[in-house]
């Protein structure tokens, strides 16, 4: 669900990016921009990309809520089931 | 010293010391002993020769090679190159030496005074003292716990030699796992501790527990199944294998070779958190990372959410500062360029030229007007003069103009002769006149201008 929210917000470019990939790209963008070798227009584009990636990552994280499950065997398959309170 | 075999006493000695040694082809008879006969008296061997014979006999006896000896350890003495001790039981004792190199290197330090052990070694001779001794290669404790420690050491050594614990095999853990697998018992505090730490620290993951027995016979197989189940389920980023503290017997499943291999074979990085801080298990060595406790493992596998969000703020701050910096630098460059003489000069020159042009135009305008006025004045004056000088006016005042036969104005009396015909122009006509006489006379001119 969080993934979907993130995707809608970020548009096509970030659609394929996992959280880790987005973070890695963000770090590259920051390094590029701080390197100071970009033209002004490129800097602006890079800045916007970086801000977008940062928001995307945070949305992805915030969208994931703690979920606790255990694997149980059911009909010959292993399936996740909520961990009971009394477990 | 050519070998000089004299049968009797030596053969007797051999048959006494070594029941099977009846055949004369035995190596001791061939190479070692050399019996001599004293000038008067029985034949003999030297002490050294006798000792060599004994040593060779002992070396030949397969029952004395690599034999396990049960006894109690006493009188342990440590030297740089060897450990010395005695193994004894109620009736007998034997000196033991354990060299500090090779396979027996770790035996000496493990010896405990008074412990009953099984020692494996060869029986050898210490010639200088005329003693036989057990050269110990390996020692096992005879009690159960001792046996477990021993097995632990053996398994560890074996897997270590195989490279199962190599640092190069350790995989890095993901920085931001989406799913954390946990193989442990659902009973007890361990799982609760792990869940508590993760929910406090980074409540943005899925925890997938593979319930497993963590104690008792065959528990290692349940742990192995748990690892496989998590791997097969897919999408698990990191696995914690955990159990609380306990005795070596309690922790034993985590020292089993099969579990160590399963941990190493896991396609998902494994963090091992078995027992307390001071407990080390084979599983710990095989895992990608050892955590001192289950709670510590939970802290290791997930980051602190606050730190993570702060990191994003920091990234955004850096982006803003970098952009502002880039903008300021661009602006600064523009500023410097604008004031650069190369750019400033053309404009200045242009302005200067424009000014000159304006001045010239002004001057031109002023000059033209003056010139025009001057020209006009001159014209008017000339016209006035012309008017005054006009022959018509002169004629009107009563003067006449004389033209000779060729039509030239006669300006001097000398220009005509008496008798010439002259045309005289008057203001209203002309007269044909014949010159009758000439007289020289000077008249002043009416207008000199």
Interface residues (C-beta under 8 A of the other chain):
Chain A: X19 X20 X23 X26 X27 X29 X30 X33 X34 X36 X38 X40 X43 X44 X47 X50 X51 X54 X57 X58 X61 X62 X64 X65 X66 X67 X68 X69 X70 X71 X72 X78 X80 X83 X87
Chain B: X174 X175 X176 X178 X186 X187 X191 X195 X198 X199 X203 X204 X205 X206 X207 X208 X209 X210 X211 X226 X229 X230 X232 X233 X305 X308 X309 X312 X315 X316 X318 X319 X320 X322 X323 X325 X326 X327 X329 X330
